[in-house]
Amino acid sequence: MDEEIELEEWAPGLVLIITLLGGFLRVLLLDTKGMWLDETFSVWLANQSISDILHWITRIDQHPPFYYLLLHIWIARFGNTPYYARLLSALFGTITIPIIYLIGKRMSGAVVGLAAAVILAFSLFNIYFAQETRMYTLLTFNATVAIYALVRLLTDSRSVMPIGIQFREYLHARSASGMVKPGSKSDFSYQDETHGQAGWRAWIFHHRWLHLQTIETDLAWIVFIVFSAATLLTHNTAVLFPLATNLFVLGLMLYQWIRKPETSPAFQAPSLGNWVKAQMGILFLWSPWMVAFIKQASRVYQEFWIPKPTWDAVIQVLKSFLNPSAPLPASYAMIIWSLYVLVLCLGLVYFRKKISQFLFLTALFVVPFLGELLVSIRRPIFFDRTLIWITIPLFLVLAAGIAQLKFRHLMILVLGILSAINLFSASDYYRFYQKEDWNTAAGYIALFAEKDDLVLFNSNFVEIPFNYYFEGYEEYYSIQVEKRGVPMDLFDSGVLEPRMTTKDIPGLISLLRGHDRVWLVYSHNSYTDPLGLIPQTLASQMKLTRMRDFYGGQVQLYVTP
């Protein structure tokens, strides 16, 4: 008991240290890797006006607007260099760390919360996406805050009270007497606990913490509604988040209505009326995007680039969540996997007397995972990064497994081993992992470009990452070239990544007229030009004189003989 009290006292400081370490890993060498296609698309889109952002998203993208709008505000203040463009994601990834601690602490105590925070802080999967100018850490942050608010509601008997009643009672008490009257002491107390204190300590407690306690259940409902809607507005696959929460909460309501347990369960369902109101609030906040969501979903259903998931792909996604592949001999892989399996099994043992908590975490993990797989039967959407937020319940189960070890030194040892595995892998990521090197492509053409050269892009989408780096050269060296996407230009047609066919060859030949020098930036051709028609056509009309490979594609120069 003394150890638990001592840990509770030290926990805030430890969480701060863990968060700072996690933040350091997320900003470390943040700008050393090239901005790849999707990242530069985020920057390009965020640089548009708000009306244009919404226009282009609904026309060519498959994501909601929330992240792009935040990035629009962010880069207007800090600029769109690789460091600052990625820093927004790194910050969201960092502040998620103390939130997972709060979830674990609320569910099972400080040990589980601290272990979960450490696992998230050192998770290479989460570090990687915290260093990308994309919406995935924002998705995780929003979902994690919503999960925390829901956990508070499931562990608060006042969640059956009508939403808003605390606000009304609080305002009434304030207007009536200027003081908040005492309430039930079992769950919370309005009583002024500053007795015996004086000065600024009593003032802070009375005017902040005590008053916050009186309305915390209503605040939890508001946070759950707002951040659930924010999750939906961050990524379209997040529609599986409310599906998971509804399946669990409605199932818990049904179970408690049928069984009527005598002892207080780990989780207690809120009232049906409150839950319906919360879902209506979420739907109301998300509804402005509903029509655009349907349009985007129909486009994805017609054609999308993600391949059908295989069993190997499913295993690889699970593996990437845990990241057991450290730079060790292959013979050690089984030991690493066995350690993860052991900790997960211990997590199951930990929740044997808290079945409702285990089912809650299971629903948050399994429903989205299986949901994407089921949808992928008709149209593949199964992708590891879209499921990044389900690492939160997974890490909480791992943390519970570590807490099950009971002995503090053993817990520290196992947690240290898991963290070291991720740090070994992270060191390889920082040193060796490469992203598409569009700066090399842009610099090479800038070096040899001449006035009125034509620059062609087999995937009109890749004109965006090329321009991200090339515009600086254009301005500095006053380069004058014409840039066109083949078979259609993105900015003229509004069609994203059209495929090159034999019917498009005459149009390509007509583009060459009047140009003695033509550059081809050739990338992502497996999808947009699988038959290699563009270089074949250029070679039949002109002579290939220069070629430069870069990570992610190739630059070719064709000259009229």
Secondary structure as UniProt FT lines:
FT   HELIX           2..27
FT   TURN            28..31
FT   HELIX           37..46
FT   HELIX           50..60
FT   HELIX           66..78
FT   HELIX           82..108
FT   HELIX           110..121
FT   HELIX           124..130
FT   HELIX           136..154
FT   HELIX           157..160
FT   TURN            163..164
FT   HELIX           165..177
FT   TURN            185..187
FT   TURN            193..196
FT   HELIX           199..204
FT   HELIX           205..209
FT   HELIX           210..214
FT   HELIX           216..232
FT   TURN            233..234
FT   HELIX           236..239
FT   HELIX           240..259
FT   HELIX           272..286
FT   HELIX           287..289
FT   HELIX           290..302
FT   HELIX           311..322
FT   HELIX           330..332
FT   HELIX           333..350
FT   HELIX           351..353
FT   HELIX           355..375
FT   TURN            376..378
FT   HELIX           384..390
FT   HELIX           391..403
FT   TURN            404..405
FT   HELIX           408..432
FT   HELIX           438..448
FT   TURN            451..452
FT   STRAND          453..457
FT   HELIX           460..462
FT   HELIX           463..477
FT   STRAND          481..485
FT   HELIX           490..493
FT   HELIX           502..504
FT   HELIX           505..512
FT   TURN            513..514
FT   STRAND          517..522
FT   HELIX           525..528
FT   TURN            530..531
FT   HELIX           533..541
FT   STRAND          543..550
FT   TURN            551..552
FT   STRAND          553..559
//
